[in-house]
Amino acid sequence: MLGGEERVDAREGEEQKRNVLLIPNYDDECSRNADYYDDWELSDERDDGDDAGTSFLSRADERNSQVGNKLLSIYQGINKFCSSFTFYFFFFIFIYAFLLSIMHIFINYFFYIYLFVFNINIYVSNVYTIIMTFVSLIAIPFSGYIVDNIGSFLSLLLCSSSFILVAISGSIYCYKLNQNSEALAFLFFNLIGISESIIPTVIISQIPTHLCVKNNESITSAFAIFELVTMIIISLNNYVFGCFLIKEEYLKGLYVLFFFVILVIVLILLLIVTIYLKKKRSARAYKSPRNADLAQPLL
């Protein structure tokens, strides 16, 4: 018994010396770590069954919340874009380009009304269209001014649409009353030529040039060439398909085109009113007494 107690005391003394000298006992550490990890694995095995459902639900909830946040951010972005001026501007441009393409379908009626009704040579109309295309290309360098000053741009479109409306009204008037007036024919044809050269040039050449590549002469010239080729193709198309048109069909086409031009003018006026109201609201918000404190300098 005494020998056993002496051995235990000797071991405790050695352990104290090791602790003092900071010499680790690797055997004891390994056994302790093994016991610790065994207990940890057992506890994990016990808790896995209980936490499996909760962890699965938490992950599902997390995924659903992430999807919901993404959808909410997308909705907020769409709502912000739809309430901005950019949405109204590009929506108007797309609508106007769509109506303009429909106008080009019915533009055949214009050229051949003067060929059959007013007895004007078709080659004169083609040459005049090409000349007006060259003249309209002069406005391309001022694309930045037109786009930056949205009021001037809308005024240009409104004037062009008004020219077309006057030309259609005059053509219908002359056709209904059978008045083959050379002066009226020349006037209405000039209005049509000016409008058909200005509107495509503004939409096709100036807006993409200013928004995509500013001050790029090669791209500007490319759009100008594209506009010129487009007008030549339209003239050739009018010459080819005009031979198959009949007089009675002109009036129906003019009525349809008259309706679309009125719709375009209404869209332009609505956009102008929207811009005016938005500027007026912003001016009132700036002058309101609630924001007076914000305008004061910080002392």
C-alpha positions in Angstrom: 0.0 0.0 0.0 2.8 2.4 0.9 4.6 1.5 -2.4 1.4 2.2 -4.4 0.9 5.6 -2.7 4.5 6.5 -3.3 4.1 5.7 -7.0 1.0 7.9 -7.3 2.8 10.8 -5.5 5.7 10.4 -7.9 3.5 10.6 -10.9 1.7 13.7 -9.6 5.1 15.3 -8.9 6.2 14.6 -12.5 3.0 16.1 -13.9 3.5 19.2 -11.8 7.1 19.5 -13.1 5.8 19.1 -16.7 3.2 21.8 -16.2 5.7 24.1 -14.7 8.2 23.5 -17.6 5.3 23.7 -20.2 6.2 20.3 -21.6 3.0 18.7 -23.0 2.1 15.0 -22.4 1.1 13.9 -25.9 -0.4 10.6 -24.7 -2.7 12.3 -22.3 -3.6 15.0 -24.9 -4.4 12.4 -27.5 -6.6 10.5 -25.1 -8.4 13.6 -24.0 -9.0 14.7 -27.6 -10.3 11.3 -28.5 -12.7 11.4 -25.6 -13.8 14.9 -26.6 -14.4 14.1 -30.2 -16.2 10.9 -29.3 -18.6 12.8 -27.1 -19.0 15.4 -29.8 -19.8 12.9 -32.5 -22.3 11.2 -30.3 -23.9 14.4 -29.4 -24.0 15.3 -33.2 -25.6 11.9 -34.0 -28.2 12.5 -31.3 -28.9 16.1 -32.5 -28.9 15.3 -36.2 -32.3 13.7 -36.1 -33.8 16.6 -34.2 -32.2 19.4 -36.2 -32.6 17.9 -39.7 -36.1 19.2 -40.1 -35.3 22.6 -38.7 -32.2 23.1 -40.8 -34.0 22.0 -43.9 -36.8 24.5 -43.2 -34.3 27.3 -42.4 -32.5 26.7 -45.7 -35.9 26.7 -47.6 -36.9 29.9 -45.9 -33.6 31.4 -46.7 -33.9 30.5 -50.4 -37.5 31.8 -50.5 -36.4 35.1 -48.8 -33.6 35.5 -51.4 -36.0 34.9 -54.3 -38.5 37.3 -52.7 -35.8 39.9 -52.3 -34.7 39.5 -55.9 -38.3 39.8 -57.2 -38.9 42.8 -55.0 -35.7 44.5 -56.3 -36.7 43.8 -59.9 -40.2 45.1 -59.2 -38.8 48.3 -57.6 -36.4 48.8 -60.6 -39.2 48.4 -63.1 -41.5 50.7 -61.1 -38.7 53.3 -60.9 -38.0 53.0 -64.6 -41.6 53.3 -65.6 -42.0 56.4 -63.5 -38.9 58.1 -65.0 -38.7 60.3 -68.0 -36.5 57.8 -69.9 -39.5 55.4 -70.1 -41.8 58.0 -71.5 -39.1 59.1 -74.0 -38.2 55.7 -75.4 -41.8 54.5 -75.3 -42.7 57.5 -77.4 -39.8 56.8 -79.8 -40.8 53.2 -80.3 -44.4 54.0 -80.8 -43.5 56.7 -83.3 -41.1 54.4 -85.2 -43.9 51.8 -85.4 -46.3 54.3 -86.7 -43.7 55.6 -89.1 -43.2 52.1 -90.5 -46.9 52.0 -91.1 -46.7 55.3 -92.8 -44.1 54.0 -95.2 -46.4 51.2 -96.2 -49.1 53.8 -97.2 -46.6 56.3 -98.5 -47.0 54.7 -102.0 -50.4 56.5 -102.2 -48.7 59.9 -101.9 -46.3 59.6 -104.8 -48.9 58.2 -107.3 -51.7 60.5 -106.4 -49.7 63.1 -108.1 -48.8 60.8 -111.0 -52.4 59.9 -111.9 -54.5 62.7 -110.3 -52.2 65.7 -110.8 -50.2 64.4 -113.8 -46.8 65.0 -112.2 -43.9 63.0 -113.5 -42.8 60.2 -111.1 -39.1 60.8 -111.8 -39.4 64.4 -110.6 -40.7 63.0 -107.3 -37.9 60.6 -106.9 -35.2 63.2 -107.7 -36.9 65.6 -105.2 -36.9 62.9 -102.5 -33.2 62.2 -102.9 -32.3 65.9 -102.9 -34.4 66.5 -99.7 -32.5 63.5 -98.1 -29.2 65.2 -98.8 -30.6 68.5 -97.4 -31.9 66.8 -94.2 -28.4 65.2 -93.6 -27.2 68.7 -92.7 -29.1 68.5 -89.4 -27.1 65.5 -88.3 -24.2 67.5 -86.7 -26.8 69.2 -84.5 -28.0 65.9 -83.1 -26.6 66.6 -79.6 -28.5 69.9 -79.5 -31.7 68.3 -80.5 -31.5 65.4 -78.1 -30.3 67.5 -75.2 -33.1 70.0 -75.8 -36.1 67.7 -75.7 -38.5 70.5 -76.4 -36.8 71.3 -79.7 -36.9 67.6 -80.6 -40.6 67.3 -79.9 -41.3 70.5 -81.7 -39.6 69.1 -84.8 -41.6 66.0 -84.7 -44.8 67.9 -84.1 -44.1 70.2 -87.1 -43.3 67.2 -89.3 -46.5 65.4 -88.3 -48.4 68.6 -88.9 -46.9 68.8 -92.4 -48.0 65.3 -93.2 -51.5 66.0 -91.8 -51.9 69.1 -94.0 -50.7 67.2 -97.0 -53.2 64.3 -96.4 -56.0 66.7 -95.8 -55.2 68.6 -99.0 -54.9 65.4 -101.0 -58.3 64.2 -99.8 -59.9 67.6 -100.5 -58.5 67.7 -104.0 -59.5 64.1 -104.7 -63.0 64.5 -103.4 -63.7 67.7 -105.4 -61.7 66.6 -108.5 -59.6 69.7 -108.4 -56.4 69.1 -110.3 -54.5 72.1 -109.1 -50.9 72.1 -110.0 -50.1 74.7 -107.3 -51.8 72.7 -104.5 -50.1 69.5 -105.8 -46.7 71.1 -105.7 -47.4 72.5 -102.2 -48.6 69.2 -100.7 -45.9 67.3 -102.4 -43.2 69.6 -100.9 -44.7 69.1 -97.4 -44.6 65.3 -97.8 -41.0 65.4 -99.1 -39.8 67.5 -96.2 -41.6 65.4 -93.6 -40.4 62.1 -95.1 -36.8 63.3 -95.1 -36.7 64.9 -91.7 -38.5 62.3 -89.5 -36.4 59.2 -90.5 -33.2 61.3 -90.3 -34.0 62.4 -86.7 -35.0 58.9 -85.5 -32.5 56.8 -87.4 -29.5 59.0 -87.5 -29.4 61.5 -84.7 -30.7 59.6 -81.7 -28.4 56.5 -81.9 -25.5 58.7 -82.9 -25.9 60.9 -79.8 -26.8 58.2 -77.3 -24.4 55.4 -78.4 -21.3 57.1 -79.8 -20.9 60.8 -79.3 -18.7 62.8 -81.7 -18.0 59.8 -83.9 -17.8 60.9 -87.5 -17.6 57.4 -89.0 -20.7 56.2 -87.3 -22.5 59.4 -88.2 -21.6 59.0 -91.8 -22.7 55.4 -91.7 -26.1 56.4 -90.5 -26.3 59.1 -93.2 -25.5 56.6 -95.9 -28.0 54.2 -94.4 -30.6 57.0 -94.5 -29.8 57.8 -98.1 -30.0 54.2 -99.3 -33.3 53.8 -97.4 -34.8 56.8 -99.2 -33.6 55.5 -102.6 -35.1 52.1 -101.9 -38.4 53.8 -100.9 -38.4 55.7 -104.1 -37.8 52.6 -106.2 -40.4 50.7 -104.3 -42.9 53.5 -105.0 -42.0 53.4 -108.7 -42.4 49.6 -109.0 -45.6 49.0 -107.0 -47.2 52.3 -108.0 -48.0 50.8 -111.5 -50.4 48.3 -109.8 -52.3 50.8 -107.8 -55.8 51.9 -108.7 -57.4 55.3 -108.1 -60.2 54.0 -105.9 -57.6 52.6 -103.4 -56.0 55.9 -102.8 -58.8 57.4 -100.7 -59.0 54.4 -98.3 -55.2 54.5 -97.7 -55.4 58.2 -97.1 -58.1 57.8 -94.5 -56.0 55.2 -92.7 -52.9 57.3 -92.8 -54.9 60.3 -91.7 -55.9 58.4 -88.6 -52.4 57.3 -87.7 -51.0 60.8 -88.1 -53.6 62.2 -85.8 -52.7 59.5 -83.3 -49.0 60.5 -83.5 -49.8 64.1 -82.9 -51.9 63.2 -79.9 -49.0 61.2 -78.5 -46.6 64.1 -79.0 -49.0 66.5 -77.2 -49.5 64.1 -74.3 -45.7 63.8 -73.9 -45.3 67.6 -73.9 -48.1 67.9 -71.3 -46.4 65.2 -69.2 -43.1 67.0 -69.3 -44.7 70.3 -68.4 -46.6 68.9 -65.4 -43.5 67.1 -64.2 -41.4 70.2 -64.3 -44.2 72.2 -62.6 -44.3 69.6 -59.8 -40.6 69.7 -59.3 -40.6 73.5 -59.2 -43.4 73.5 -56.5 -41.5 70.9 -54.5 -38.4 73.0 -54.6 -40.3 76.2 -53.5 -42.4 74.5 -50.8 -41.8 75.6 -47.2 -41.1 72.1 -46.1 -37.8 72.1 -48.0 -36.8 75.5 -46.7 -34.6 74.0 -44.0 -32.8 72.0 -46.6 -31.9 75.1 -48.6 -30.3 76.7 -45.6 -26.5 76.5 -45.4 -25.0 74.4 -42.7 -23.4 76.6 -40.0 
